[in-house]
Amino acid sequence: MSKPKHPRILGDTEAQAVTRNIRISPRKLNLVAGLIRNKPASQAVATLTFSKRRIALQVKKTLQSAIANAENNHQLDVDQLVVTTAEVGKSIVMRRFHARGRGRSARVEKFFSHLKIVVAERTPEPVVPRTRKPAPDANPGNAEAQKAA
């Protein structure tokens, strides 16, 4: 007897990739993850490719893994993928010490993070042209003078 299979947490049009124990603090990783949230997958890859942040390469690898999972495991259309969530979580903290003056020491904390990227297939919304509303009257108190003219 084996354990029952877990139900799928994500929807049918979603795929994810998880990277654990990345050697960067969650605050710094969240800055890069914020660059790709709610963007089309192709645009997110381009943003990470040209980012100057050190961690952008690992985030890009995770995003490409999520795209590959969507294509190969769930048969989703790559051109319609959107990054729905990019979650950053706290992992372990390595504690080291730094020698200080007069025989004292100070603690150095080296933070690690988890990253989870979920991509979903979305149909692009059609662009609806805006209709111009008539401009409001500049001087509403002068409506009687405009009617007389």
Secondary structure by P-SEA (a helix, b strand, c coil): cccccccccccccccccccccccccaaaaaaaaaacccccaaaaaaaaaaccccaaaaaaaaaaaaaaaaaccccccccccccccbbbbbcbbbbbbbbbcccbbbbbbbbbbbbbbbbbbbccccbbbbbbcccccccccaaaaaaac
